[in-house]
Amino acid sequence: MSTETEKQEMLIVTGMSGAGRSTVANALEDLGWYVVDNLPPQMLRPLVELVGRAGTSLPKIAAVVDIRGRDFFGDFQELVQALRSGTQVRVIFLEARDDVLVRRFEAVRRPHPLQGEGTILDGISAERTRLAVVRESCDIVIDTSDLNIHQLATTITERFAAENAAGLHLTVMSFGFKYGLPTDVDMVADARFLPNPFWVPELRPHTGLDPEVSEYVLGQEGAREFINAYAAAVGPVLAGYQRENKRHATIAIGCTGGKHRSVAMARELAGLLQEFPGVAVSLKHRDLGRE
């Protein structure tokens, strides 16, 4: 195996049907893992070799391996041991109590993959028997019985996110009300309570990116008080987003045309919010440049 492949990390996600494999897969994908669902264990080695050709562009691979693999589980442990000779491999097993799994299958009105002509509980029992050896050899076991999907996703994020990775990617956007409210935003603030630089002849040709306009806007009565208070008010919201595993959010600040006040205020707010822990801030000016 190449040196680049040796640097790769593989996470194998397996466990009981209904215990949350799809939620874990989605959470890992949000963290930047390359996720492959419903992979037969015998395809693990070819997957590592195939992705290894992509080099360091795909350093983290997550494969969801479940009971749908059927008879392949007989070779599972042997294959994992072989993979570990050239790749950093961890196996995570998702567990849940029988009564919880029954309720989950009943809620979605789907049969257990192993129940056949029997009951959901029959299928769960058969699956536990088939996966017993796999469970004993796993590196990480997570019992999801008392976790909802958001709590499970948060558990995965906290365990597998890089130490310096942001928990929330926040976009601060300026816009002009006359062009319509932006779609898909979480919070909207209005900067039209401030005097409009458009009516100052020497400032009209410039934008909120220019120092003279920014100083004019932020020097107005109430401007800094508003932006400081707004940042303080948003802080608990951003912390709550992270607890609920919301990975992306957008705050929009508008003025009439999206050229002066909103641009200056959005820049100032972005700078303040950049200091919040676990938040990566990007700045976007939707209507800057429009006539």
C-alpha positions as CSV (number, residue, x, y, z in Angstrom):
1,M,0.0,0.0,0.0
2,S,1.2,3.5,-0.8
3,T,2.3,6.0,1.8
4,E,-0.7,8.2,1.0
5,T,-3.0,5.3,1.7
6,E,-1.3,4.6,5.0
7,K,-2.2,8.1,6.1
8,Q,-5.9,7.4,5.5
9,E,-8.3,6.9,8.3
10,M,-11.2,4.5,8.0
11,L,-14.3,4.4,10.3
12,I,-16.5,1.4,9.9
13,V,-20.0,2.0,11.2
14,T,-22.1,-1.0,12.0
15,G,-24.6,-2.2,14.6
16,M,-28.3,-2.9,15.1
17,S,-30.8,-1.9,12.5
18,G,-32.7,1.1,13.8
19,A,-29.9,2.2,16.1
20,G,-29.0,5.3,14.1
21,R,-26.6,4.3,11.4
22,S,-28.1,6.8,8.9
23,T,-27.9,9.6,11.5
24,V,-24.2,8.8,12.1
25,A,-23.4,8.6,8.4
26,N,-25.0,12.1,7.9
27,A,-23.1,13.5,10.8
28,L,-19.8,12.1,9.5
29,E,-20.5,13.5,6.1
30,D,-21.0,16.9,7.6
31,L,-17.6,16.6,9.2
32,G,-16.0,16.0,5.8
33,W,-15.8,12.2,5.8
34,Y,-16.2,10.3,2.5
35,V,-19.2,8.1,3.4
36,V,-20.3,4.9,1.7
37,D,-23.5,3.3,2.8
38,N,-24.6,-0.3,2.7
39,L,-21.2,-1.7,1.9
40,P,-20.6,-5.4,2.1
41,P,-17.6,-6.1,4.3
42,Q,-15.8,-7.9,1.5
43,M,-15.7,-4.6,-0.4
44,L,-13.8,-2.7,2.4
45,R,-10.4,-3.5,1.0
46,P,-11.2,-2.6,-2.6
47,L,-12.7,0.6,-1.3
48,V,-9.6,1.6,0.6
49,E,-7.4,0.8,-2.5
50,L,-9.7,2.7,-4.8
51,V,-10.0,5.8,-2.6
52,G,-6.2,5.6,-2.0
53,R,-5.6,6.5,-5.6
54,A,-7.2,9.8,-4.9
55,G,-4.3,10.6,-2.5
56,T,-4.7,13.0,0.4
57,S,-7.9,14.5,-1.1
58,L,-9.9,11.8,0.6
59,P,-8.0,11.2,3.9
60,K,-11.1,10.0,5.9
61,I,-13.4,7.2,4.8
62,A,-16.5,6.0,6.6
63,A,-18.2,2.8,5.5
64,V,-21.7,1.8,6.8
65,V,-21.8,-1.9,7.1
66,D,-25.0,-3.5,8.4
67,I,-27.0,-6.7,8.4
68,R,-28.0,-6.2,4.8
69,G,-24.6,-7.5,4.1
70,R,-26.0,-10.9,5.1
71,D,-23.4,-13.7,5.0
72,F,-20.4,-11.3,4.6
73,F,-20.2,-10.9,8.3
74,G,-18.4,-14.2,8.6
75,D,-15.3,-12.6,7.1
76,F,-15.7,-9.2,8.9
77,Q,-13.1,-9.6,11.6
78,E,-10.5,-11.0,9.3
79,L,-11.0,-8.2,6.8
80,V,-10.7,-5.5,9.5
81,Q,-7.4,-7.0,10.7
82,A,-6.1,-7.0,7.2
83,L,-7.0,-3.4,6.7
84,R,-5.3,-2.3,9.9
85,S,-2.0,-3.4,8.5
86,G,-2.0,-0.3,6.2
87,T,-4.8,2.0,7.3
88,Q,-5.9,3.5,10.6
89,V,-9.2,1.6,11.2
90,R,-11.8,2.0,13.9
91,V,-15.1,0.2,14.2
92,I,-18.1,1.8,15.8
93,F,-21.1,-0.3,16.9
94,L,-24.5,1.3,17.5
95,E,-26.6,-0.4,20.1
96,A,-30.1,0.1,21.5
97,R,-32.5,-1.8,23.8
98,D,-35.0,-4.1,22.2
99,D,-38.1,-2.1,23.3
100,V,-36.6,1.0,21.8
101,L,-35.8,-0.7,18.5
102,V,-39.3,-2.1,18.3
103,R,-40.8,1.4,18.8
104,R,-38.6,2.8,16.1
105,F,-39.5,0.2,13.5
106,E,-43.2,0.6,14.4
107,A,-42.9,4.4,14.0
108,V,-41.6,4.2,10.5
109,R,-43.9,1.2,9.7
110,R,-41.1,-0.9,8.1
111,P,-40.3,-4.5,8.8
112,H,-37.0,-5.5,10.4
113,P,-34.7,-6.9,7.6
114,L,-34.4,-10.3,9.4
115,Q,-37.9,-10.8,10.7
116,G,-39.2,-12.7,7.7
117,E,-42.7,-14.1,8.6
118,G,-42.1,-13.5,12.3
119,T,-42.3,-10.4,14.5
120,I,-40.0,-7.3,14.7
121,L,-38.7,-8.7,17.9
122,D,-37.8,-12.0,16.2
123,G,-35.7,-10.0,13.6
124,I,-34.0,-8.1,16.4
125,S,-33.1,-11.3,18.2
126,A,-31.7,-12.9,15.1
127,E,-29.6,-9.7,14.3
128,R,-28.2,-9.6,17.8
129,T,-27.1,-13.2,17.5
130,R,-25.5,-12.6,14.1
131,L,-23.7,-9.4,15.2
132,A,-22.5,-10.7,18.7
133,V,-19.0,-11.4,17.6
134,V,-18.7,-8.2,15.7
135,R,-19.9,-6.2,18.7
136,E,-17.3,-7.8,21.0
137,S,-14.4,-6.7,18.7
138,C,-15.6,-3.1,18.1
139,D,-13.5,-0.1,19.2
140,I,-16.4,2.1,20.1
141,V,-19.9,1.1,21.3
142,I,-22.6,3.7,21.5
143,D,-26.0,3.0,23.1
144,T,-28.5,5.2,21.3
145,S,-31.5,4.0,23.4
146,D,-31.9,7.4,25.2
147,L,-30.7,9.6,22.3
148,N,-32.8,11.4,19.7
149,I,-31.3,12.0,16.3
150,H,-29.9,15.4,17.2
151,Q,-28.3,14.1,20.4
152,L,-26.7,11.2,18.5
153,A,-25.4,13.6,15.8
154,T,-23.9,15.8,18.5
155,T,-22.3,12.8,20.1
156,I,-20.6,11.9,16.8
157,T,-19.6,15.4,16.1
158,E,-18.0,15.8,19.5
159,R,-16.1,12.6,19.2
160,F,-14.9,12.8,15.6
161,A,-14.6,16.5,14.7
162,A,-11.1,17.8,14.5
163,E,-10.1,19.8,17.6
164,N,-9.8,23.0,15.6
165,A,-12.9,22.4,13.4
166,A,-15.7,24.9,13.8
167,G,-19.0,23.5,15.2
168,L,-21.0,26.2,13.3
169,H,-20.3,27.8,10.0
170,L,-22.0,31.2,10.1
171,T,-22.6,33.5,7.1
172,V,-23.2,37.2,7.8
173,M,-24.9,38.7,4.7
174,S,-25.7,42.3,3.8
175,F,-28.6,43.0,1.4
176,G,-31.0,45.6,0.1
177,F,-34.6,45.5,1.1
178,K,-35.6,47.0,-2.2
179,Y,-34.3,43.8,-3.9
180,G,-36.3,41.5,-1.6
181,L,-35.6,39.6,1.6
182,P,-33.0,36.9,1.2
183,T,-34.3,33.3,1.3
184,D,-32.9,30.6,3.7
185,V,-31.7,32.9,6.4
186,D,-32.1,32.3,10.1
187,M,-32.1,35.9,11.5
188,V,-32.7,39.3,9.9
189,A,-31.6,42.7,11.2
190,D,-32.6,46.2,9.9
191,A,-30.0,48.9,9.5
192,R,-32.4,51.5,8.1
193,F,-32.7,53.2,11.4
194,L,-29.4,54.9,10.6
195,P,-29.0,58.0,8.3
196,N,-28.4,56.9,4.7
197,P,-25.0,57.8,3.3
198,F,-26.7,57.8,-0.1
199,W,-27.9,61.3,0.7
200,V,-24.4,62.6,1.4
201,P,-23.0,63.6,-2.0
202,E,-19.4,62.8,-1.3
203,L,-20.3,59.3,0.1
204,R,-22.9,58.3,-2.5
205,P,-20.4,56.8,-5.0
206,H,-18.7,54.7,-2.3
207,T,-19.8,51.6,-0.4
208,G,-19.7,50.3,3.1
209,L,-16.3,48.7,2.3
210,D,-14.7,52.1,2.0
211,P,-13.4,53.6,5.3
212,E,-15.1,56.9,4.9
213,V,-18.6,55.2,4.6
214,S,-17.9,52.7,7.4
215,E,-16.8,55.5,9.7
216,Y,-19.8,57.6,8.9
217,V,-22.2,54.7,9.5
218,L,-20.6,53.4,12.7
219,G,-20.3,57.0,14.0
220,Q,-24.0,57.6,14.0
221,E,-25.9,57.6,17.2
222,G,-26.9,54.1,18.3
223,A,-24.9,52.3,15.6
224,R,-22.2,50.7,17.8
225,E,-24.7,50.2,20.6
226,F,-27.0,48.3,18.3
227,I,-24.3,46.1,16.8
228,N,-22.7,45.3,20.2
229,A,-26.1,44.5,21.7
230,Y,-27.1,42.4,18.7
231,A,-23.8,40.4,18.8
232,A,-24.4,39.8,22.5
233,A,-28.0,38.7,21.9
234,V,-27.0,36.3,19.1
235,G,-24.3,34.6,21.2
236,P,-26.7,32.3,23.1
237,V,-28.4,31.5,19.8
238,L,-25.2,30.4,18.2
239,A,-24.3,28.3,21.3
240,G,-27.7,26.7,21.1
241,Y,-27.3,25.9,17.4
242,Q,-24.1,24.0,18.2
243,R,-25.8,22.1,20.9
244,E,-28.6,21.1,18.5
245,N,-26.0,20.2,15.9
246,K,-27.0,22.9,13.4
247,R,-23.9,23.2,11.2
248,H,-24.8,26.2,9.1
249,A,-26.6,29.5,9.8
250,T,-27.0,32.8,8.1
251,I,-27.6,36.3,9.6
252,A,-28.7,39.0,7.2
253,I,-28.5,42.7,7.7
254,G,-30.4,44.9,5.4
255,C,-30.6,48.6,4.4
256,T,-32.4,50.2,1.4
257,G,-30.1,49.3,-1.4
258,G,-27.5,47.0,0.2
259,K,-24.6,49.2,-0.6
260,H,-23.8,51.4,2.4
261,R,-25.2,50.9,5.9
262,S,-25.8,47.1,5.7
263,V,-22.4,46.5,4.3
264,A,-20.6,48.5,7.0
265,M,-22.8,46.9,9.8
266,A,-22.4,43.4,8.4
267,R,-18.6,43.8,8.4
268,E,-18.6,45.0,12.0
269,L,-20.9,42.2,13.2
270,A,-18.9,39.5,11.4
271,G,-15.8,40.7,13.3
272,L,-17.5,40.5,16.6
273,L,-19.0,37.1,16.0
274,Q,-15.7,35.7,14.8
275,E,-14.6,35.8,18.5
276,F,-17.3,33.3,19.6
277,P,-15.9,29.8,20.3
278,G,-16.7,27.1,17.8
279,V,-17.9,29.6,15.1
280,A,-16.4,30.1,11.7
281,V,-17.7,33.3,10.1
282,S,-17.8,34.2,6.4
283,L,-19.0,37.5,5.0
284,K,-21.3,38.0,1.9
285,H,-22.6,41.1,0.3
286,R,-25.6,40.0,-1.8
287,D,-26.5,43.3,-3.5
288,L,-23.2,45.1,-3.6
289,G,-22.6,46.3,-7.1
290,R,-26.2,46.6,-8.1
291,E,-27.3,49.9,-9.6
